[in-house]
Amino acid sequence: MNARFEKRLLVVWLVLSAMTIAQLGVASVDRQAALTPNVEITSSAILLALIKVRIIFRQFMEVRHAPVLLCRLTDLWLVVTGATLLGCYLAGRLA
């Protein structure tokens, strides 16, 4: 592996680690209501997870060098998965 490739992966790994720490920080903002569902915290956790999955697709699974169709399909999969997760969560809160 060349040094540029290793540096890029290190930077990506640091970004993913920072996002994980930020997600933990967001989740622990309201300790009084830790056991009650919170739409903002849950939505931000799902959104951060989807962003992390996209970064992993692009950087570690080498989708960024794949044909455009595969890039678009992985993005579509993320949108559908995110909409499904958020939709199920919000529908469950209304029921």
PyMOL commands that set and color helices and strands:
alter all, ss='L'
color gray80, all
select helices_A, chain A and resi 3-27+39-59+63-65+68-94
alter helices_A, ss='H'
color red, helices_A
deselect
rebuild
show_as cartoon
